[in-house]
């Protein structure tokens, strides 16, 4: 029970068994005396500033305390809108007995994953490889030297308390063996995975299209859309690759899968049918049961995906979904300056998951006419028991035309009743309260600018033009004169956090997408400066690092970075470099980008699902083994 991300397809075995079976005694070293989060800027960290746990921010002081006292660091990683992060805080971190164990035996560190994406990615990988799956809240015990020992996601209070006892006793009795095991974990984490040594990619463009289709469709859920038979995340990088392939080599089977997936995501529980916007994922195969957080990156990427799908598949319904998603961003996630905030919480102001979006029978009877109730029962399929504690979630189980026929309504009557019902419900919903994470993340705003650029030909194009130009101006304020970026800005506009590779990649991606639709190169020199810094900071000896100044050694990096919920930052940065090199002379960076594009191809052929963005990069920039100019 945690905010899961994609489970691992394989589980790397470590030669050290987990710390199960050890018994409590504990250490008596003096722990840090205070919770140090009160002065932090991150809204997520501030949520924990009043916990009785003596939380430390992730900094050199916390590492020094662990080394001085020879204690394990307990890293707890989460984010503001994460449901299970709120649950474990309520159950465990605000409990005096749990806090006492954490304070006495460990150096507890609280981390906002949105400010430490590289560290978060590394520890997710560790937990996934040792436990089989990973997500948030993420918890990892590190040795004082920074080697990962043991990790897990959410645990109920009783199991969590027992685990703390076991780890404390293990460290007290046999810390030399555990330190040695953790060093071995670090070594294994930094090895090149076997999948990176796969067969070469085909030179022929036709063969590469066939490889992409056969491998991705083999993993597809052709009945309900998406991939896998469990929790469903919107597979955005994979759908972008498949849409591109469909545009270049139309195929009925691929088109059917794309339409099925896009409609399921748009009509059912992944999408807010009243206020617009998408939730981060659903917990089930059928796209019906969401976790209710709304993330900026999810909505920016999906808005653009649907707009592109509308053009490629010639379907105006998808254009409407894309525009509706942008309208949601402008209405609910924009700031007065023109930026976009990070997320909307999964829990309401009363700490109830999803309650902001749910309706019980009594509420519907009070607000709607009998005719409107009957129509929504048909559309939502809500005649049975409510699936959530707080009521029903609006869905589009049936087309409006089907409900019209079943209820004997004219199309005009059905449209009028549906519009009236939605207006009443939205009016009532605005009286509810939903916490917001107001930090402005540079890279995610770059993705939003790219989405706005895609929408300029829409009926509301003038609105998107105005919003995009305001966002462009704001993004330029995230950049120093030397081309450095910062990770985020708080509500008052103060910059904080160290920018990651993804920030550099997504900001340049957004600025170049905007420049293209504006037919302008006015930001070319600024983008060039950002790209130069990105290659300098994050590409070392032919390997990518996701971040810098991380306090612990994450190894030599990777030849190619996999996709996650967002596209691979290495693929996006290479693409941005090649695009800018078409506009202004950049021979050194262009050569470096072309060389980087040819690295790690074994991983692409072995795991095309995980490297969809890099496969898309190759299809767009290479044909028959030759680089496109």
C-alpha positions as CSV (number, residue, x, y, z in Angstrom):
1,X,0.0,0.0,0.0
2,X,2.0,2.9,-1.3
3,X,2.1,5.4,-4.1
4,X,3.7,2.9,-6.5
5,X,5.5,3.6,-9.7
6,X,6.1,1.1,-12.5
7,X,7.2,-2.2,-10.9
8,X,10.5,-3.7,-12.0
9,X,10.3,-6.3,-14.7
10,X,13.2,-8.1,-13.1
11,X,14.5,-8.3,-9.6
12,X,18.3,-8.1,-9.1
13,X,19.4,-10.4,-6.3
14,X,21.7,-9.1,-3.7
15,X,23.9,-11.5,-1.7
16,X,22.6,-10.1,1.7
17,X,19.3,-11.1,3.2
18,X,17.0,-8.4,4.5
19,X,17.0,-7.5,8.2
20,X,14.1,-9.7,9.2
21,X,14.3,-11.8,12.3
22,X,16.5,-9.5,14.4
23,X,15.2,-8.4,17.9
24,X,15.1,-5.1,19.7
25,X,17.6,-3.7,22.0
26,X,19.0,-0.5,20.6
27,X,21.6,2.2,20.9
28,X,22.0,4.9,23.5
29,X,23.9,7.5,21.5
30,X,22.5,11.0,21.9
31,X,20.4,12.0,18.8
32,X,20.1,15.5,17.3
33,X,18.0,17.6,19.7
34,X,15.6,19.2,17.3
35,X,13.5,19.0,14.2
36,X,15.3,21.2,11.8
37,X,12.5,21.6,9.1
38,X,10.9,24.8,10.4
39,X,13.1,27.0,8.3
40,X,12.7,25.0,5.1
41,X,11.1,26.4,1.9
42,X,9.5,23.2,0.6
43,X,5.8,22.8,1.4
44,X,6.3,19.1,1.9
45,X,9.1,19.5,4.4
46,X,7.1,22.1,6.2
47,X,4.3,19.6,6.7
48,X,6.7,17.7,8.9
49,X,8.1,20.6,10.8
50,X,5.9,19.9,13.8
51,X,6.4,16.1,13.9
52,X,8.0,14.8,17.2
53,X,10.6,13.2,14.9
54,X,13.9,15.1,14.9
55,X,13.9,15.4,11.1
56,X,17.0,16.7,9.5
57,X,17.0,18.2,5.9
58,X,19.3,16.4,3.4
59,X,22.5,18.3,3.9
60,X,26.1,17.9,5.0
61,X,25.2,18.5,8.6
62,X,23.0,15.5,8.7
63,X,25.7,13.4,7.1
64,X,28.2,14.7,9.7
65,X,26.0,13.8,12.6
66,X,25.6,10.2,11.3
67,X,29.4,9.9,10.8
68,X,30.2,11.4,14.2
69,X,27.8,9.2,16.1
70,X,28.2,6.2,13.8
71,X,24.5,5.9,13.3
72,X,22.4,4.8,10.3
73,X,20.6,7.6,8.4
74,X,16.9,6.9,8.0
75,X,15.9,8.7,4.8
76,X,12.2,9.2,4.3
77,X,11.3,10.5,0.8
78,X,7.9,11.7,-0.3
79,X,6.1,14.7,-1.7
80,X,3.3,17.1,-0.9
81,X,0.4,15.5,-2.8
82,X,1.2,11.8,-2.0
83,X,-1.7,10.1,-0.2
84,X,0.3,7.4,1.6
85,X,2.9,10.0,2.7
86,X,0.1,11.7,4.6
87,X,-1.0,8.3,6.0
88,X,2.3,7.3,7.4
89,X,2.8,10.8,8.9
90,X,-0.5,10.5,10.7
91,X,0.0,6.9,11.9
92,X,3.7,6.9,12.6
93,X,5.7,10.2,12.4
94,X,3.3,11.9,14.8
95,X,3.4,9.0,17.2
96,X,5.6,9.6,20.3
97,X,6.8,6.0,20.5
98,X,7.9,5.8,16.8
99,X,9.5,9.2,17.1
100,X,11.4,8.1,20.1
101,X,12.9,5.1,18.3
102,X,13.8,7.2,15.2
103,X,15.4,9.9,17.3
104,X,17.3,7.5,19.6
105,X,18.7,5.0,17.1
106,X,19.0,6.9,13.8
107,X,19.6,10.2,12.1
108,X,16.1,10.8,10.6
109,X,16.2,12.8,7.3
110,X,13.1,14.0,5.5
111,X,13.5,14.6,1.7
112,X,11.1,16.2,-0.8
113,X,11.6,14.0,-3.9
114,X,10.7,16.9,-6.1
115,X,13.8,18.7,-4.9
116,X,16.1,15.7,-5.1
117,X,15.1,13.8,-8.2
118,X,18.5,12.3,-8.9
119,X,18.8,10.9,-5.3
120,X,15.2,9.8,-5.4
121,X,15.8,7.9,-8.7
122,X,18.9,6.2,-7.3
123,X,17.1,5.0,-4.1
124,X,14.0,4.0,-6.0
125,X,16.2,1.8,-8.1
126,X,17.8,0.3,-5.0
127,X,14.4,-0.5,-3.4
128,X,13.0,-1.8,-6.6
129,X,15.9,-4.2,-7.1
130,X,15.9,-5.4,-3.5
131,X,12.2,-5.5,-2.8
132,X,10.6,-6.0,-6.3
133,X,8.8,-2.7,-6.4
134,X,9.1,0.9,-5.2
135,X,7.2,4.0,-4.7
136,X,6.4,6.7,-2.2
137,X,6.7,7.2,0.7
138,X,10.2,5.7,0.1
139,X,12.4,4.8,3.1
140,X,16.0,3.8,3.0
141,X,18.5,3.1,5.7
142,X,22.0,4.4,4.7
143,X,25.3,3.7,6.5
144,X,27.2,6.8,7.7
145,X,29.3,6.6,4.6
146,X,26.2,6.8,2.4
147,X,25.8,3.2,1.2
148,X,22.2,1.9,1.1
149,X,21.5,-1.0,3.5
150,X,17.7,-1.7,3.4
151,X,14.6,0.0,2.0
152,X,10.9,-0.2,1.9
153,X,7.8,1.8,1.1
154,X,4.7,2.4,3.3
155,X,4.3,0.1,6.4
156,X,1.5,0.2,8.9
157,X,2.5,1.5,12.3
158,X,3.0,-1.9,14.0
159,X,5.1,-3.4,11.3
160,X,7.1,-0.1,10.9
161,X,7.8,0.0,14.7
162,X,9.0,-3.7,14.6
163,X,11.2,-3.0,11.7
164,X,12.9,-0.1,13.5
165,X,13.6,-2.4,16.4
166,X,15.1,-5.0,14.1
167,X,17.3,-2.6,12.3
168,X,18.5,-0.9,15.5
169,X,19.4,-4.3,17.0
170,X,21.2,-5.4,13.9
171,X,23.3,-2.3,13.8
172,X,24.1,-2.6,17.5
173,X,25.2,-6.2,17.3
174,X,26.9,-6.6,13.9
175,X,27.5,-3.2,12.3
176,X,30.7,-4.3,10.6
177,X,28.9,-7.0,8.6
178,X,26.1,-4.6,7.7
179,X,28.5,-1.9,6.6
180,X,30.2,-4.5,4.4
181,X,26.8,-5.6,3.0
182,X,25.9,-2.0,2.2
183,X,29.2,-1.4,0.4
184,X,28.4,-4.4,-1.7
185,X,25.0,-3.0,-2.5
186,X,26.6,0.2,-3.7
187,X,29.0,-1.8,-5.9
188,X,26.1,-3.8,-7.5
189,X,24.1,-0.7,-8.0
190,X,26.9,0.8,-10.0
191,X,27.5,-2.2,-12.3
192,X,26.3,-2.0,-15.9
193,X,23.1,-4.0,-16.0
194,X,23.1,-7.1,-18.3
195,X,20.3,-5.5,-20.4
196,X,22.7,-2.8,-21.6
197,X,24.6,-5.4,-23.6
198,X,21.8,-6.3,-25.9
199,X,21.9,-6.8,-29.6
200,X,22.5,-3.8,-31.9
201,X,19.6,-1.8,-33.1
202,X,18.6,-2.3,-36.8
203,X,19.9,0.3,-39.2
204,X,16.8,0.1,-41.3
205,X,14.1,2.6,-40.4
206,X,11.4,0.0,-41.4
207,X,13.0,-2.6,-39.2
208,X,13.2,-0.2,-36.3
209,X,9.5,0.6,-36.6
210,X,8.7,-3.1,-36.7
211,X,10.8,-3.7,-33.6
212,X,9.0,-0.9,-31.7
213,X,5.6,-2.1,-32.6
214,X,6.1,-5.8,-32.0
215,X,7.8,-5.4,-28.6
216,X,5.4,-2.7,-27.3
217,X,2.2,-4.3,-28.5
218,X,3.3,-7.6,-27.0
219,X,3.3,-5.9,-23.6
220,X,0.1,-4.0,-24.3
221,X,-3.3,-4.5,-22.6
222,X,-5.3,-4.5,-25.8
223,X,-8.6,-4.9,-24.0
224,X,-8.4,-2.0,-21.6
225,X,-5.5,0.1,-22.9
226,X,-2.1,0.9,-21.4
227,X,0.3,-1.7,-20.2
228,X,0.2,-4.4,-17.5
229,X,-2.6,-5.9,-15.5
230,X,-2.3,-3.9,-12.3
231,X,-2.0,-0.3,-11.4
232,X,-2.1,1.9,-14.6
233,X,0.0,4.9,-15.1
234,X,-0.4,7.0,-18.3
235,X,2.4,5.5,-20.4
236,X,3.3,8.9,-22.0
237,X,6.7,8.2,-23.5
238,X,5.6,4.9,-24.9
239,X,2.4,6.4,-26.5
240,X,4.5,9.2,-28.0
241,X,6.7,6.7,-29.7
242,X,3.8,4.7,-30.9
243,X,2.0,7.7,-32.2
244,X,5.1,8.7,-34.2
245,X,5.4,5.3,-35.6
246,X,1.7,5.3,-36.6
247,X,2.1,8.7,-38.3
248,X,5.0,7.4,-40.4
249,X,3.8,3.8,-41.0
250,X,0.0,3.6,-40.4
251,X,-1.2,0.3,-39.0
252,X,-4.7,-0.7,-38.0
253,X,-3.7,-2.8,-35.0
254,X,-1.5,0.0,-33.6
255,X,-4.2,2.6,-34.2
256,X,-6.8,0.5,-32.4
257,X,-4.5,0.2,-29.3
258,X,-3.8,3.9,-29.3
259,X,-7.5,4.9,-29.6
260,X,-8.4,2.4,-26.9
261,X,-5.8,3.7,-24.5
262,X,-6.5,7.4,-25.1
263,X,-10.2,6.9,-24.7
264,X,-10.0,4.9,-21.5
265,X,-7.7,7.4,-19.9
266,X,-9.9,10.3,-21.0
267,X,-13.3,8.8,-20.1
268,X,-12.7,7.0,-16.8
269,X,-11.1,7.5,-13.4
270,X,-7.7,8.8,-14.5
271,X,-9.3,12.1,-15.6
272,X,-11.4,14.6,-13.6
273,X,-14.6,14.6,-15.6
274,X,-15.9,17.8,-14.0
275,X,-13.0,20.1,-13.5
276,X,-10.6,18.7,-16.1
277,X,-7.1,17.5,-15.6
278,X,-5.6,14.1,-15.0
279,X,-4.7,12.3,-11.8
280,X,-1.3,10.6,-11.5
281,X,-2.4,7.0,-11.9
282,X,-5.1,4.5,-11.2
283,X,-4.7,1.6,-8.8
284,X,-6.5,-0.9,-11.1
285,X,-6.2,-2.3,-14.6
286,X,-9.5,-0.7,-15.7
287,X,-8.6,3.0,-15.2
288,X,-11.5,3.4,-12.6
289,X,-9.8,4.0,-9.2
290,X,-7.4,6.9,-9.1
291,X,-5.0,8.1,-6.6
292,X,-6.2,11.6,-6.5
293,X,-3.1,13.8,-6.7
294,X,-2.7,16.0,-9.8
295,X,0.8,16.7,-10.9
296,X,1.9,19.5,-13.3
297,X,4.1,17.2,-15.3
298,X,1.4,14.6,-15.8
299,X,-1.0,17.2,-17.2
300,X,1.5,19.1,-19.3
301,X,2.6,15.9,-21.0
302,X,-0.9,14.5,-21.5
303,X,-2.2,17.8,-22.9
304,X,0.4,17.7,-25.6
305,X,0.0,14.0,-26.2
306,X,-3.8,14.4,-26.8
307,X,-3.3,17.4,-29.1
308,X,-0.7,15.4,-31.1
309,X,-3.0,12.4,-31.2
310,X,-5.8,14.5,-32.5
311,X,-3.7,15.5,-35.5
312,X,-2.2,12.1,-36.2
313,X,-5.4,10.0,-35.6
314,X,-7.7,12.7,-37.1
315,X,-9.9,12.7,-34.0
316,X,-11.3,16.0,-32.7
317,X,-12.4,14.4,-29.4
318,X,-8.7,14.1,-28.5
319,X,-8.1,17.7,-29.3
320,X,-10.9,18.6,-26.9
321,X,-9.3,16.6,-24.1
322,X,-5.9,18.3,-24.7
323,X,-7.5,21.8,-24.7
324,X,-9.6,20.9,-21.6
325,X,-6.4,19.8,-19.8
326,X,-4.7,23.1,-20.6
327,X,-7.8,25.0,-19.5
328,X,-7.6,23.1,-16.2
329,X,-3.9,24.1,-15.8
330,X,-4.7,27.7,-16.4
331,X,-7.7,27.7,-14.1
332,X,-6.3,25.7,-11.2
333,X,-2.5,25.5,-11.3
334,X,-1.3,28.8,-12.7
335,X,0.1,31.7,-10.6
336,X,-0.6,35.4,-11.0
337,X,2.9,35.7,-12.6
338,X,2.3,33.1,-15.2
339,X,4.1,30.1,-13.8
340,X,2.5,26.8,-12.8
341,X,2.6,25.2,-9.4
342,X,3.8,21.7,-8.8
343,X,0.7,19.8,-7.6
344,X,-2.7,19.5,-6.0
345,X,-3.0,17.2,-3.0
346,X,-4.6,13.8,-3.0
347,X,-6.3,14.6,0.3
348,X,-8.6,17.4,1.1
349,X,-8.3,19.9,4.0
350,X,-9.9,17.3,6.3
351,X,-7.3,14.7,5.3
352,X,-9.8,12.6,3.3
353,X,-8.4,11.0,0.1
354,X,-10.3,12.0,-3.0
355,X,-13.2,13.6,-1.0
356,X,-12.8,16.8,-3.0
357,X,-13.9,14.9,-6.2
358,X,-16.5,12.5,-4.8
359,X,-20.3,12.7,-4.3
360,X,-22.7,10.7,-2.2
361,X,-26.3,10.0,-2.9
362,X,-27.6,12.6,-0.5
363,X,-25.5,15.4,-2.0
364,X,-26.6,14.5,-5.5
365,X,-30.3,14.5,-4.5
366,X,-29.9,17.9,-2.8
367,X,-28.2,19.6,-5.8
368,X,-29.7,18.0,-8.9
369,X,-33.1,17.6,-10.4
370,X,-34.5,14.1,-10.7
371,X,-33.9,14.2,-14.5
372,X,-30.3,15.2,-14.0
373,X,-29.8,12.5,-11.3
374,X,-31.1,9.8,-13.7
375,X,-28.9,11.0,-16.6
376,X,-25.8,11.0,-14.4
377,X,-26.6,7.5,-13.0
378,X,-26.6,6.3,-16.6
379,X,-23.4,8.1,-17.5
380,X,-21.5,7.3,-14.3
381,X,-22.9,3.8,-13.9
382,X,-23.7,4.8,-10.3
383,X,-26.9,2.9,-9.5
384,X,-25.0,0.4,-7.3
385,X,-23.1,0.9,-4.1
386,X,-20.5,3.8,-4.0
387,X,-17.0,2.5,-4.7
388,X,-15.4,5.1,-2.4
389,X,-16.1,5.9,1.3
390,X,-17.0,9.4,0.3
391,X,-19.2,8.5,-2.6
392,X,-19.1,8.3,-6.4
393,X,-16.5,9.5,-8.9
394,X,-17.8,11.0,-12.1
395,X,-17.0,8.7,-15.1
396,X,-18.0,8.5,-18.7
397,X,-19.0,4.8,-18.7
398,X,-21.4,5.4,-21.6
399,X,-21.6,7.8,-24.5
400,X,-24.2,10.6,-24.1
401,X,-25.9,9.3,-27.2
402,X,-26.5,5.9,-25.5
403,X,-27.9,7.5,-22.4
404,X,-30.1,9.7,-24.6
405,X,-31.6,6.7,-26.4
406,X,-32.1,4.7,-23.2
407,X,-33.9,7.6,-21.4
408,X,-35.9,8.8,-24.3
409,X,-34.3,12.2,-24.4
410,X,-33.6,14.4,-27.4
411,X,-29.9,15.2,-27.9
412,X,-30.6,18.8,-27.0
413,X,-32.3,17.7,-23.8
414,X,-29.4,15.5,-22.8
415,X,-26.8,18.1,-23.5
416,X,-28.8,20.7,-21.5
417,X,-29.3,18.5,-18.5
418,X,-25.6,17.4,-18.5
419,X,-24.4,21.0,-18.7
420,X,-26.7,22.0,-15.9
421,X,-25.7,19.2,-13.7
422,X,-22.0,19.8,-14.2
423,X,-22.5,23.5,-13.4
424,X,-24.3,22.8,-10.2
425,X,-21.6,20.2,-9.1
426,X,-18.7,22.5,-9.9
427,X,-20.3,25.4,-8.0
428,X,-20.6,23.2,-5.0
429,X,-17.1,21.8,-5.4
430,X,-15.6,25.2,-5.3
431,X,-16.7,25.5,-1.7
432,X,-14.5,22.6,-0.8
433,X,-10.8,23.0,0.0
434,X,-7.8,21.2,-1.6
435,X,-4.2,21.8,-0.4
436,X,-1.7,23.0,-3.1
437,X,2.0,22.6,-3.4
438,X,2.9,26.1,-4.6
439,X,6.5,25.6,-5.5
440,X,7.3,26.3,-9.1
441,X,9.6,23.6,-10.6
442,X,11.7,24.8,-13.5
443,X,11.7,21.7,-15.6
444,X,8.0,21.0,-15.2
445,X,7.2,24.5,-16.3
446,X,9.3,23.8,-19.4
447,X,7.0,20.9,-20.2
448,X,4.0,23.2,-19.7
449,X,5.4,25.7,-22.2
450,X,5.8,22.9,-24.8
451,X,2.2,21.9,-24.3
452,X,1.0,25.5,-24.7
453,X,3.1,25.8,-27.9
454,X,1.2,22.8,-29.4
455,X,-2.2,24.4,-28.8
456,X,-1.9,27.7,-30.6
457,X,-4.0,26.6,-33.5
458,X,-6.9,25.6,-31.2
459,X,-10.1,27.8,-30.9
460,X,-8.7,29.3,-27.7
461,X,-5.3,29.8,-29.3
462,X,-5.1,33.4,-28.3
463,X,-5.5,32.5,-24.6
464,X,-2.7,29.9,-24.9
465,X,-0.5,32.4,-26.8
466,X,-0.9,34.9,-24.0
467,X,-0.2,32.2,-21.3
468,X,2.8,30.8,-23.2
469,X,4.4,34.2,-23.6
470,X,4.0,34.9,-19.9
471,X,5.4,31.5,-19.0
472,X,8.3,32.0,-21.4
473,X,9.2,35.3,-19.6
474,X,9.0,33.6,-16.2
475,X,11.2,30.7,-17.3
476,X,13.9,33.1,-18.4
477,X,13.9,34.4,-14.8
478,X,14.9,30.9,-13.7
479,X,18.2,31.2,-15.6
480,X,21.4,33.0,-14.5
481,X,23.5,35.0,-16.9
482,X,25.9,32.0,-17.0
483,X,23.1,29.6,-18.1
484,X,22.7,28.0,-14.7
485,X,19.2,26.9,-13.6
486,X,17.7,26.6,-10.1
487,X,15.3,23.8,-9.3
488,X,12.3,25.7,-8.0
489,X,10.9,29.0,-6.8
490,X,8.7,29.4,-3.7
491,X,5.4,31.3,-3.5
492,X,7.3,34.5,-2.9
493,X,9.4,34.0,-6.0
494,X,12.6,33.1,-4.1
495,X,14.8,30.5,-5.9
496,X,15.9,27.3,-4.1
497,X,17.2,23.8,-4.8
498,X,19.8,22.5,-7.2
499,X,18.6,22.0,-10.7
500,X,18.7,18.5,-12.2
501,X,19.5,17.2,-15.7
502,X,15.7,17.0,-16.2
503,X,15.4,20.7,-15.5
504,X,17.9,21.7,-18.1
505,X,16.4,19.3,-20.6
506,X,12.8,20.2,-20.1
507,X,13.4,24.0,-20.0
508,X,15.4,23.9,-23.3
509,X,12.7,21.7,-24.7
510,X,10.0,24.2,-23.8
511,X,11.8,27.2,-25.0
512,X,12.6,25.6,-28.3
513,X,9.1,24.4,-28.8
514,X,7.8,28.0,-28.2
515,X,10.5,29.4,-30.5
516,X,9.4,27.1,-33.3
517,X,5.7,28.1,-33.2
518,X,6.7,31.7,-32.9
519,X,9.1,31.4,-35.8
520,X,11.7,33.1,-33.7
521,X,15.3,32.5,-32.5
522,X,15.3,35.3,-30.0
523,X,16.1,32.9,-27.1
524,X,18.7,30.9,-29.1
525,X,21.7,32.2,-27.2
526,X,20.0,31.7,-23.8
527,X,19.2,28.1,-24.8
528,X,22.7,27.6,-26.0
529,X,24.1,28.7,-22.6
530,X,21.8,26.3,-20.8
531,X,22.7,23.4,-23.0
532,X,26.4,24.1,-22.5
533,X,26.0,24.0,-18.8
534,X,23.9,20.8,-19.0
535,X,26.5,18.9,-21.0
536,X,29.3,20.2,-18.7
537,X,27.5,19.3,-15.5
538,X,25.7,16.0,-16.3
539,X,27.6,14.3,-19.1
540,X,30.9,12.9,-17.9
541,X,33.1,10.4,-19.8
542,X,30.2,9.3,-21.9
543,X,27.8,8.8,-19.0
544,X,24.8,10.7,-17.8
545,X,24.3,11.9,-14.2
546,X,20.8,13.0,-13.2
547,X,22.0,15.5,-10.6
548,X,25.0,16.9,-8.8
549,X,26.1,17.7,-5.3
550,X,24.2,14.7,-3.9
551,X,26.4,14.0,-0.9
552,X,26.7,10.3,-1.7
553,X,28.3,8.5,-4.6
554,X,25.8,7.4,-7.2
555,X,28.4,5.8,-9.4
556,X,29.7,6.6,-12.9
557,X,26.3,7.3,-14.4
558,X,24.5,5.6,-17.3
559,X,25.1,5.6,-21.1
560,X,21.4,6.2,-21.6
561,X,18.7,7.1,-19.1
562,X,15.4,5.3,-19.0
563,X,12.0,6.9,-19.2
564,X,9.8,7.2,-16.1
565,X,6.5,9.0,-15.8
566,X,8.3,11.7,-17.8
567,X,10.5,11.3,-20.9
568,X,14.2,10.5,-20.5
569,X,16.1,13.7,-19.8
570,X,19.1,12.4,-21.8
571,X,16.9,11.9,-24.9
572,X,15.3,15.3,-24.5
573,X,18.6,17.1,-24.0
574,X,20.1,15.4,-27.1
575,X,17.0,16.3,-29.1
576,X,17.1,20.0,-27.9
577,X,20.8,20.2,-28.8
578,X,20.3,18.9,-32.3
579,X,17.3,21.2,-32.9
580,X,19.2,24.3,-31.8
581,X,22.2,23.3,-34.0
582,X,19.8,23.6,-36.9
583,X,19.3,27.3,-36.0
584,X,22.7,28.5,-34.9
585,X,26.2,27.1,-35.4
586,X,27.1,24.7,-32.5
587,X,29.6,22.2,-34.1
588,X,31.1,20.9,-30.8
589,X,27.7,20.4,-29.0
590,X,26.2,18.9,-32.1
591,X,29.0,16.4,-32.4
592,X,28.7,15.5,-28.8
593,X,24.9,15.0,-29.1
594,X,25.3,12.7,-32.1
595,X,27.9,10.6,-30.3
596,X,25.7,10.4,-27.2
597,X,22.8,9.3,-29.3
598,X,24.8,6.3,-30.5
599,X,25.6,5.1,-27.0
600,X,23.6,2.5,-25.0
601,X,21.8,1.0,-28.0
602,X,22.0,-2.4,-26.4
603,X,19.7,-1.3,-23.7
604,X,17.3,0.1,-26.3
605,X,17.0,-3.1,-28.2
606,X,16.7,-5.2,-25.0
607,X,14.1,-3.0,-23.2
608,X,12.3,-0.7,-25.8
609,X,9.5,0.0,-23.3
610,X,11.9,1.5,-20.8
611,X,13.8,3.6,-23.5
612,X,10.9,4.7,-25.7
613,X,12.1,8.4,-25.8
614,X,15.6,7.3,-27.0
615,X,14.0,5.1,-29.7
616,X,11.8,8.1,-30.7
617,X,15.0,10.2,-30.9
618,X,16.6,7.7,-33.2
619,X,13.6,7.5,-35.5
620,X,13.4,11.2,-35.7
621,X,17.1,11.9,-36.3
622,X,18.4,8.8,-38.0
623,X,17.3,6.9,-41.1
624,X,19.1,3.9,-42.6
625,X,22.0,4.5,-40.3
626,X,22.5,8.1,-41.4
627,X,21.9,11.3,-39.4
628,X,19.1,13.5,-40.7
629,X,20.1,17.1,-41.4
